[in-house]
Amino acid sequence: MHPQNNQSLERVAGFKSRLNEMPRSVREGRLSRVSGLLYEVHGLPMTIGDRATINLGEQAVEAECIGFNGGTTYLMPVDPVEGISPGAAVYPLGTPYFEGAGFKVQKTASALPLGESLLGRIVDGFGRPIDGKGIDAHGVPGVPTRRVNPLHRAPIREPLDSGIRAINGALTVGRGQRVGIFAGSGVGKSVMLGMLARNCIADVMVIGLVGERGREVREFCVDILGDQAMHRSVVVAAPADASPLARVRGAYYATDVATWFRDQGKHVVLIVDSLTRFAMAQREIGLSLGEAPVSRGYTPSVFAKMPELVERVGNGAREDASITAFYTILLEGDDVHDPVADTARGILDGHVFLSRELADSGHYPAIDIEKSISRVMPKVTTKEHQAAARKFKMLYSRYMRGRELLSMGAYVPGGDAELDMAVRMWPQIQRYLQQDAEEAHSMENALAEMMKIAAAAGGSPSANSVAKQAG
């Protein structure tokens, strides 16, 4: 066959392929109403979660379907929008639309796939890179995390070395546990998260900065993580000025990234800062859709989405992989009975409370071990470790209850054997619970020091106190 004929056949085959890829029809809707962040569109039925494009002439705005009512589709923009006009044309994302006299093909939002190429990267709530390093095309396409059958989850049997002595010793965390860090503003929450991100013994760190100040994103990535920790980390940043949709998607995307690495056989630590901002973003979406507020302005969908997000993490079917998650919960006005805090305590496997009183006194990390608990600690520690931790907490609690007597000068040695012991051991207890932000203490070191304190407290001082009381 003549070479020219071959070229013609190849061109025809190419045209056929392109025609097959084109949609058979172009669906179009019209923007009829904008109410706050909610865009109402008529004539374009869509599935919840699908994306659409709003044509503004010179620019195209991407939005996502969050609900519908009869023939009305409710959209919410992905990014902040200006210049919206009534009657604007709306098209499903990825289909061509008319602009003037010609076709223009809508470009989908660039997204990094799940995979090893994410390590060391900073992306937004939709997986779009914001670190200026471009896009790595290698990897697997992002897929939603499937719900894990609870009977297929591997049990939590192994402790996680967090690098924080107070947690390793008194509040031991297991691989696969979900822990809440409850704190008011300005109590050292960000510093503690930085300690966890740098010092946790894990293969991969996934950090979701959801709804926090934009300034903190750079500080966390550059100053707190640094180059040494960044190479094994993925940072998903959806700061406070991002749309509510981006903040909600940021938490889900960080969870999807962590789950992908877990399924590849990695031990992953997921840090989400904060679960409260996620709840606030979901509240904005719920109120826009007309949901009735049920508790301090929070809508029912908030309390449905929180366990849905948290239950995606933890152990999967593989015994050699895990996701250990730390969620921060902001206590507004230091109110421990905040609706989000109450819900989080019920769905998490433990909680660490940071005390403003301790922080104000210069005690860092300001962990209140009386109010904190790790529900899986008995499963991942020895009987000796548990006994030492109970002794340690007893001494701490007894001193805190008797410190008013000490401050008033009403304490008389020999009147209470346990208080005598706690007063004597208090300097060692304080040193144990305090730790510089740049320090890291291994699990073995934390346990050895706690054993020394417990052994010293169980010796002759208590017997001497009892003898004095008897005399």
RAJOSUL-V936518 format. One record per backbone hydrogen bond with DSSP energy under -1.0 kcal/mol. NH is the residue of the N-H (numbers start at 1). CO is the residue of the C=O. Records with the same first field share a line. If there is no record, write none. Layout:
NH=CO / CO
//
This chain:
6=2
7=3
8=4
9=5
10=6
11=7
12=8
13=9
14=10
15=11
16=12
17=13
18=14
19=15
20=16
21=17
22=18
29=90
30=42
31=88
32=40
33=40
35=38
38=35
39=75
40=33
41=73
42=30
49=65
50=47
52=63
53=91
54=61
55=89
56=59
58=56
61=54
63=52
64=76
65=50
66=74
67=74
69=72
72=69
73=41
74=67
75=39
76=64
78=62
87=31
88=85
90=29
91=53
93=51
95=92
97=104
99=102
102=99
104=97
112=127
114=140
118=115
119=116
120=233
121=118
123=235
124=128
127=124
130=122
140=114
152=149
154=316
160=173
168=164
169=165
170=166
171=167
175=158
177=174
179=325
180=350
181=327
182=352
183=329
192=188
193=189
194=190
195=191
196=192
197=193
198=194
199=195
200=196
201=161
202=200
203=267
204=267
205=232
206=269
207=234
208=271
209=236
210=273
211=238
217=214
219=215
220=216
221=217
222=218
223=219
224=219
225=220
226=221
230=226
231=227
232=229
233=230
234=205
235=121
236=207
237=123
238=209
240=212
242=239
247=243
248=244
249=245
250=246
251=247
252=248
253=249
254=250
255=251
256=252
257=253
258=254
259=255
260=256
261=257
262=258
263=259
265=262
266=261
268=322
269=204
270=324
271=206
272=326
273=208
275=328
278=274
279=275
280=276
281=277
282=278
283=279
284=280
285=281
286=282
287=283
288=284
289=285
291=286
294=298
295=298
298=295
302=299
305=301
306=302
308=304
309=305
310=306
311=307
313=310
322=266
324=268
325=177
326=270
327=179
328=272
329=181
331=183
334=331
335=332
338=335
342=338
343=339
344=340
345=341
346=342
347=343
348=344
349=178
351=373
352=180
354=182
355=366
359=355
360=356
361=357
362=359
363=358
367=365
368=353
369=367
372=368
373=351
375=349
377=374
379=376
380=377
386=382
387=383
388=384
389=385
390=386
391=387
392=388
393=389
394=390
395=391
396=392
397=393
398=394
399=395
400=396
401=397
402=398
406=402
407=403
408=404
410=405
411=405
415=412
420=416
421=417
422=418
423=419
424=420
425=421
429=425
430=426
431=427
432=428
433=429
434=430
435=364
439=436
441=163
446=442
447=443
448=444
449=445
450=446
451=447
452=448
453=449
454=450
455=451
456=452
457=453
458=454
464=460
465=461
466=462
467=463
468=464
469=465
470=466
471=467
//
